[in-house]
Amino acid sequence: MEYNRLGKTGLKVSQLSFGSWVTFSFQLGVSDATKIMKIAYERGVNFFDNAEAYASGESELIMGEAIKKLGINRDSYIVSSKVFWGGEKPTQRGLSHKHIVDACHAAMKRLQVDYLDLYFCHRPDPETPIEETVRAMHTLIMQGKICYWGTSEWSCHDIQEAYKISKELGLTPPSMEQPEYNMFNRSKLEKEYLPLFEKEKLGTTIWSPLASGLLTGKYIDSSPKDTRIHLKPYKFLKDAFESDEFIERHEKVRLLNELSNNVGIPLVNIALCWCLKNKHVSTVILGASKIEQLEQNLNSLDYLESFDIELMDKIENILNNKPV
Ligand SMILES: NC(=O)c1ccc[n+]([C@@H]2O[C@H](COP(=O)([O-])OP(=O)(O)OC[C@H]3O[C@@H](n4cnc5c(N)ncnc54)[C@H](OP(=O)(O)O)[C@@H]3O)[C@@H](O)[C@H]2O)c1
């Protein structure tokens, strides 16, 4: 495992990290979560991603218990939370100073930690001035409750605004963004954010590297039942997978699978190495509902060296979706 600086910060984050969206609570309880996090940690993963919204807080409760059971030193791992979808009441959502503070305290309690390493604004909030959000995050940093703050799925324009406000008012700017990045979702990382990488050296913790499992190839001929798309709250994924919009994606996965057979690299590892090859990716957040999946995904590091320009070109020819 290698460790990358998170953007221009001094924080070293493992190139592969682990997140609990969908899996913790809906698929894994404390015991299995502890086992899977143990393997991740022992194989060098030092960043565990979470959010107040995941299973309505249950995911953070499970991760907190798992960390306690593992008995790992607080200074040896990084844990995150994200604020935006806390509850139904008007004060429990969005990026107001109040909700940012309440959600931070609640996440620390659920995760059983004294501070959060990374704290993300899970989405932009058009109903809160960016200045209010920047000030709230800066205050939490000054209070020692969070180390770094960042955004998730914000526009380049809004992130630039956050930098501008921080500079003008002497507040702490964001350090990282958490965008979706995989073979089918490339525009933010490969196009929109380029000025931010250039000027601000923004770090990225990218999500859904396997497009929720589509890029494993397991949906090519069938729809296996024990997967996330069959969970009730995630029916939207099943609907998307079965929609006309996805016909082209399924065809690309079939071609990528043929390429995988030809070059002797499993498709999951091709998809994950492809993300790792982007120099603007600080860490690829893995998801896994089974230990074998996590182990296979971590094996991607063994294939990185064989990932040459020729192979990247072959992949590009199949994808044919490079942002211009
Ligand atoms: N900021 C945001 O808005 C946001 C949004 C989404 C996710 N995230 C973060 O990013 C993390 C990763 O996202 P993700 O879980 O969507 O990642 P992903 O890699 O796209 O999907 C992971 C899922 O794919 C399946 N899978 C993984 N490895 C496999 C393998 N080797 N063989 C077969 N199936 C495999 C498993 O689902 P099955 O149970 O279906 O087999 C697994 O849970 C999340 O946990 C979360 O921390 C952030």
The ligand as an SDF file (V2000), in Angstrom:
LIG
                    3D

 48 52  0  0  0  0  0  0  0  0999 V2000
  -19.9130   11.1670   -1.2120 N   0  0  0  0  0  0  0  0  0  0  0  0
  -20.8990   10.4960   -1.7140 C   0  0  0  0  0  0  0  0  0  0  0  0
  -21.9320   11.0410   -2.1300 O   0  0  0  0  0  0  0  0  0  0  0  0
  -20.7660    8.9980   -1.7890 C   0  0  0  0  0  0  0  0  0  0  0  0
  -21.7110    8.2530   -2.5270 C   0  0  0  0  0  0  0  0  0  0  0  0
  -21.5490    6.8690   -2.5800 C   0  0  0  0  0  0  0  0  0  0  0  0
  -20.4700    6.2710   -1.9450 C   0  0  0  0  0  0  0  0  0  0  0  0
  -19.5850    7.0180   -1.2310 N   0  0  0  0  0  0  0  0  0  0  0  0
  -18.4380    6.4020   -0.5010 C   0  0  0  0  0  0  0  0  0  0  0  0
  -17.6880    5.5780   -1.3870 O   0  0  0  0  0  0  0  0  0  0  0  0
  -17.6310    4.2530   -0.8770 C   0  0  0  0  0  0  0  0  0  0  0  0
  -17.5420    3.2700   -2.0130 C   0  0  0  0  0  0  0  0  0  0  0  0
  -18.6850    3.3880   -2.8490 O   0  0  0  0  0  0  0  0  0  0  0  0
  -19.4230    2.0770   -3.3440 P   0  0  0  0  0  0  0  0  0  0  0  0
  -19.7120    1.1850   -2.1900 O   0  0  0  0  0  0  0  0  0  0  0  0
  -20.5440    2.5000   -4.2070 O   0  0  0  0  0  0  0  0  0  0  0  0
  -18.2270    1.4390   -4.2210 O   0  0  0  0  0  0  0  0  0  0  0  0
  -18.2750    0.4510   -5.4790 P   0  0  0  0  0  0  0  0  0  0  0  0
  -16.9030   -0.1290   -5.5260 O   0  0  0  0  0  0  0  0  0  0  0  0
  -18.7510    1.1370   -6.7010 O   0  0  0  0  0  0  0  0  0  0  0  0
  -19.3260   -0.6530   -5.1080 O   0  0  0  0  0  0  0  0  0  0  0  0
  -19.0850   -1.5150   -4.0320 C   0  0  0  0  0  0  0  0  0  0  0  0
  -20.0360   -2.6920   -4.1340 C   0  0  0  0  0  0  0  0  0  0  0  0
  -19.7680   -3.4750   -5.3190 O   0  0  0  0  0  0  0  0  0  0  0  0
  -19.8230   -4.8630   -4.9990 C   0  0  0  0  0  0  0  0  0  0  0  0
  -18.4450   -5.3750   -5.0710 N   0  0  0  0  0  0  0  0  0  0  0  0
  -17.3130   -4.7690   -4.6180 C   0  0  0  0  0  0  0  0  0  0  0  0
  -16.2320   -5.5230   -4.8770 N   0  0  0  0  0  0  0  0  0  0  0  0
  -16.6670   -6.6170   -5.5160 C   0  0  0  0  0  0  0  0  0  0  0  0
  -16.0110   -7.7480   -6.0380 C   0  0  0  0  0  0  0  0  0  0  0  0
  -14.6910   -7.8870   -5.9380 N   0  0  0  0  0  0  0  0  0  0  0  0
  -16.7570   -8.7040   -6.6510 N   0  0  0  0  0  0  0  0  0  0  0  0
  -18.0990   -8.5680   -6.7540 C   0  0  0  0  0  0  0  0  0  0  0  0
  -18.7720   -7.5180   -6.2650 N   0  0  0  0  0  0  0  0  0  0  0  0
  -18.0670   -6.5400   -5.6500 C   0  0  0  0  0  0  0  0  0  0  0  0
  -20.3810   -4.9420   -3.5760 C   0  0  0  0  0  0  0  0  0  0  0  0
  -21.7990   -4.8540   -3.6410 O   0  0  0  0  0  0  0  0  0  0  0  0
  -22.7960   -6.1000   -3.5120 P   0  0  0  0  0  0  0  0  0  0  0  0
  -23.1740   -6.2210   -2.0860 O   0  0  0  0  0  0  0  0  0  0  0  0
  -23.9160   -5.6570   -4.3790 O   0  0  0  0  0  0  0  0  0  0  0  0
  -22.0800   -7.3200   -4.0040 O   0  0  0  0  0  0  0  0  0  0  0  0
  -19.8440   -3.6660   -2.9670 C   0  0  0  0  0  0  0  0  0  0  0  0
  -20.5140   -3.2510   -1.8110 O   0  0  0  0  0  0  0  0  0  0  0  0
  -18.9030    4.1510   -0.0050 C   0  0  0  0  0  0  0  0  0  0  0  0
  -18.8410    3.1380    0.9530 O   0  0  0  0  0  0  0  0  0  0  0  0
  -18.9250    5.5230    0.6430 C   0  0  0  0  0  0  0  0  0  0  0  0
  -18.0030    5.5720    1.7160 O   0  0  0  0  0  0  0  0  0  0  0  0
  -19.7220    8.3660   -1.1580 C   0  0  0  0  0  0  0  0  0  0  0  0
  1  2  1  0
  2  3  2  0
  2  4  1  0
  4  5  1  0
  4 48  2  0
  5  6  2  0
  6  7  1  0
  7  8  2  0
  8  9  1  0
  8 48  1  0
  9 10  1  0
  9 46  1  0
 10 11  1  0
 11 12  1  0
 11 44  1  0
 12 13  1  0
 13 14  1  0
 14 15  2  0
 14 16  1  0
 14 17  1  0
 17 18  1  0
 18 19  2  0
 18 20  1  0
 18 21  1  0
 21 22  1  0
 22 23  1  0
 23 24  1  0
 23 42  1  0
 24 25  1  0
 25 26  1  0
 25 36  1  0
 26 27  1  0
 26 35  1  0
 27 28  2  0
 28 29  1  0
 29 30  1  0
 29 35  2  0
 30 31  1  0
 30 32  2  0
 32 33  1  0
 33 34  2  0
 34 35  1  0
 36 37  1  0
 36 42  1  0
 37 38  1  0
 38 39  2  0
 38 40  1  0
 38 41  1  0
 42 43  1  0
 44 45  1  0
 44 46  1  0
 46 47  1  0
M  CHG  2   8   1  16  -1
M  END
$$$$
